[in-house]
Amino acid sequence: MAKLIYSMITSLDGYTEAAEGDLGSGVAEDAEVHTFVNDLFRPVGTYLYGRRIYETMVFWETALEKPGLEPQHEQYARDWQAAEKVVYSTTLTSVSSARTRIERSFDPEAVRQLKADSPHDLTVDGPNLAGQAVRAGLVDEYHLFITTTAVGGGKRFFPDGVRLELDLVDQRRFASGLLYARYHTR
């Protein structure tokens, strides 16, 4: 069975988006981090997105057409384009990337079946959508990329009202100060 992975950049105090929107240093500006992310998520076969994160990530559909793209960005674009994408949205009427479909609501049973049928791991991206997967007990791994900034509020990585027991299975510190921590569910 495939794993469902929830991964996002977070502030030091656990927010995926600050009230003002800026979390500080992230993966896009750092070649070391971006290369690590490429290697980590290359085996992913399906991305589950909320509308907002999809609208950010769809950049990768045409990124290879842009001159001067860094090698790590070229690799990420190829990997992203090769994966399936499911966008959960009640407002989108169409998508602008290949291998992408829209679902109007998050159905935990359908995601369980997708995990059971998939030969490759899946990710759930965006704190609102991921919160639904966390509450349904679907997330197998949590990958946090923790910045050096505490932002004091915003959208939290973990949903309120959910208690989790996790095991730290991997960690890494990058030259930029960014920390990576990977946890398995117990």
N, C-alpha and C positions, 0 to 999 in steps of 0.2 A: 504494500500500500504506500502511496506517495505521502509525503509530509506536507502540511500546510505551515508556511513560515510567515511570520509577521515581522517586518523589518522597516525601521525608519530612522532618520536622524532625529535625535532628541537633545534638548538642552540638558544641562547638568542637573536641573531640578525636575526633569521628566516630562517636558512639553514638546510636542511635535510641531507646534506653531505658537509663537509668542503672540500676545495681545496685539503687538505692533507688527508682527509677521516675521521678524528677523531672529534667527536662532544663533547667529554667529557663523563661524567657519564650518563648512560642510564638505561633502565628497567631491562636488563638481570642480572645485578650484584646486584640488590636490591630486596630482598624478599617482602618487603612492596609494592613496585611499581608493581612487577610482579603479585602478588596476586590481586591487584587492577585491573590490565589489564585483568587478567583472568575473574574476575567477570563482568567487563565492556563488554567484547566481547564474553562471553559465548553464548548469544542469536544470534550471527551472524551465518547465514546459508550459506553464500557464500562469498569467498574472490576473488576479482578481482586483479590480479597481473600483473605487467610487468615482463619480463624475469629475470632481475637481482634480484628483491626482491623475486621472486619465488625460485631462486637458493639459496638464503639465508634461506628462510622459510622452504624449503623441509627437512631441518634437523629434523623437528618435526615428519616427517613420521616414522623415526626409533628411535627417542629419547627414547622411552620406553624400548628399548633393551639395553640401556647403564646403567651400574651399578652406584649406588650412586646418581641418579637423585634427586634433591630437590623436595619436594611435590608440590610446585607451578609450577615447570616445568613439572612434571608428569600430572598435571591437564591440563595445556596448551596443551600438546601433545595430550591428549585424545580429547579435544575440537577441536583442529585444524584438527585432523584426521576425526572427525565426519562431518566437513563442506565440502561443495563443493568448488572447486577451478577452476577458469578460468584464464589461462595464455595467455596474449597477446604477441605474438612473431612471428616474420617472420623468425627466425633462428632455434628455437627448432624443433626437429623432433619427440621427444617423451617426456613423463613426467615420473617421478619416484615416483609418489604418487597416491594413490587411490582417487577416486571421483574428478578427475582432467581432464580438457580438454583444448586443445589449440585453440585459435582463432587467425587468422592471422592479423586482424586489429580491431581497436576499432570502434564499430558501436553504436553511441548514441541511435538510435532508438531501437536496440536490448537490450541495458541496461535499457532503459525506460520500455520495456516490461518485462524484468527480474524483475525489481522493482515491477511492477504491479502484476506479477504472484507469487512472493515469499511470503511465510508466515513468513519469517525471514529477518532481516536486512542484508545488504550487506556492505562490505568495499571495498574501492579502495585503493591500496597500491603501493607506488612508485611515486615519484614526476612527472615523465614524463607522466605516465598513468593517474594519478590523475589530472594533468593539463588539459588533454583532457576532463575529466569528469567535471571539474570546468568550463571550457570554454563553454561546452554544457549545463550548468545549471542543472546538474544532482545531485550535492552533496547537501545533506540536513543538514548534521552536519559535523563540523570540530573539531577534538580532537587533541590538541597539547600537547605534553609532552616536556616541555621547560627546557633545561639544564642550568647550571650556567655559561656556556662558550660562549663568543662571538668569532666567528671564522673568520669574515671579508670577507667571500666569499665562493662560492661553488654552490650547487644546492639549489634553493629556495623552500620553502614550497608552497608558492602561485605563480602561473604563472604570468609572466609579462603581462601587458596590460589588466588585469581584475580587475574591481572594484567590491567589494562586500560590502553589508551592512549586518552585522551580529549582533546577540544578544548573549551576554555571559549568559549561562544558568547554568553553574556549574564550580567550580574551587576547587583545592585542592593543598596544599603544603605538600611535603613529607619531612621526616627528613633529607634526603640526599640533600635537596635544590631544587630538581626537582619540577617543577610546572606543574600542569595539568589544562588545560582550554578547556571547551567544548562550542562551539558556534552553534546556529541554523541559518540557512539562513532566511532572512526576506521575 
